[in-house]
Amino acid sequence: MSVPQLLKIQLTIVYAFAALTKINETYLSGSELYSSMVQAAAWQAVFRDDPSPEFLMIVSAASIMVEAFLAVGLWFTRTRSIALVVGLCFHAGLVIAVTGGFDLFADLSIYGGLILALYLPFFQDELDPLVGGRTGSTTSVRDAASSPTSSV
């Protein structure tokens, strides 16, 4: 199995695990979103009022559906570009909505950047022409290592 394939699988596992672990009464009730999003500085600065429990329940369910979609959507050509936009908005939304201080802002920004970097292997065919084709493939490294002129 190739490294890009393993990275794709890793991203799928992260999103699938995130979605599956949120399917519980506590998360679906909206209480976790209330404590992490509504009490954050960004929410209080913009809205000042607490949202209804129904709204929090809908957003909680929607976040599970988004992560489940991202776990699968990047694998298919027809949904890949939609998944890219959804993923960018989802991670940007997390940084904006949940940030309560610099530490959390930095943590969510770094996490989002690392996760979004794992999108790149899904777009390999589109990126190759932009960077001049594949470079540093394992076959060329393997061939160089096995050549009689190579030294160890």
N, C-alpha and C positions, 0 to 999 in steps of 0.2 A: 504494500500500500504506500502511496506517495505522501510526502509531507503535506502538500496542499489538501489532499483528501482527508488526512488526519485532522488538519485544522478545521475543515468544514464539519467533520464529525464532532469535534470538540465544541464548536459554537452551537451546534444542534443540541448537544447534551446540556450545555449551560442554559439555553432558553427553555428546553423541555423540563429540566429539573426546576427551574424558577417557576414555571407555570404550574407544574404538578404540586409543588410544595405549598402553593398558595391556595389550593383547593381545600379549604378548611373553614369552619364556622367563624373563627376569629377574623381571618383576612376578609372573607366575603361579607362580614357584618359592616365593614368600613372602619372599624376601630383603629386598625393599623395605619390606614391612610390618614385618619384624623390626627393621630399622634405625630406622624412624620410629615404630612403635607400641610394640613390646616393650621397647625401651630407654628409652621415655619415662617420666617420673616417675609418672604415673597408673598405668601397668601395674605398675611395680615396687612401688608402694605397696600395690596390691590383691592381686596374684598372687604376686609375688616369684620365681616359677619361669618358665622359658622354655616356651612352648607347643611342641607337636610340629610338625615341618615339615608334616605333613598338615593340621593345623588352619590354619596360615598359608596353605597353598595353597587351602583351601576359602574362607577369608575373602577372599583375593585374588580368586578367581573370583566370589565373591558381590558384591564391591564393583563389579566390572565389570558384572555383571548389574543391580545397583541403578542405576548411572549410565545404562545402556542403557534400562532401564525408565523412568527419569525423563525421558529424552530424548523418549520416545514417550507415556508414560502421562498426562502433563498435557494432551495434546491431545484426549482422549476423555472425555466426560461420565461414563461408567461407571467409569473408573479415576482420574479427577482427584482425588477426595478421598483415595483410597489413596496416590496419588503425593505429595500434600501431607504426609501423615503420614510416609511413607517418607523424603521429602526433609528434613523437620524432624529426624527421628531420625538420618538419615545425617549431616547437618551438625553436629548437636549431638554425635554420636558422634565425629566428627573432632576437634572442639574438645577433648573430654574425653580421647580415647584417644591423640592424637598430641601433645598439648601437653607441651613439655619446658621451657618457660620463658615469661616474660611476653611476649616478642616474638612467639613462635610462637602463643601464645594470642590475642594481639591480631590478628595477621595472619589466622588462621583464623576468628576471630569476625567480623571485618570482611568477609572474603570470603564467609562463610556468610550474613551479613546482606544483602549485596548480591545474592547469587544468589537468596536467598529473596524478596527484593523483586521479582525478575523473575517470580515466580509470580503476582503480582497481576493482570496482564492476563488470565491464564487464568480468573480468578474475577470478571471484570468484571460479568457478569450478576448474580451474587450480591451484589456490593459496591454496585452502583448504587442499589438501594433503601435501603441503609444510609446513603448519603451524599447522598441526595436527587436522584439522577439524574446524568447526565453534565454536567459543567461545563467550560467552556473548550474546547469542540470546535473543530476547525480551521475548520469552516464558519462559525461565529459570528465568529471572528477575521477570516476572509476577507471575510465580509459587512461587518464594521465597517470594514475597510481600504478597501473599494471604495465605501463610501457617500460621497455628495457632501459631507457635513458633516465628514468626517474630515480631520485635518490631519497632515502629515508633518514 
